[in-house]
């Protein structure tokens, strides 16, 4: 069964991942100074994934838009 076009979300294929690879986790632990060279690779602690949300930009009202609203 296919999904109707009206139900698809724009940018639906761009999602934030909630799972990091082992290399990414070790890199993050090094940044947080929780990883030392020689520590065992198996059983490393969990790391929080930082989610970034993009805010919508507000429209800047030009002088033309202000005069149009006042005339109505």
Secondary structure, DSSP 8 states (H G I E B T S, - for coil): ----GGG--TTTT----S---HHHHHHHHHHTT---TT--STT-------------------HHHHHHHHH-
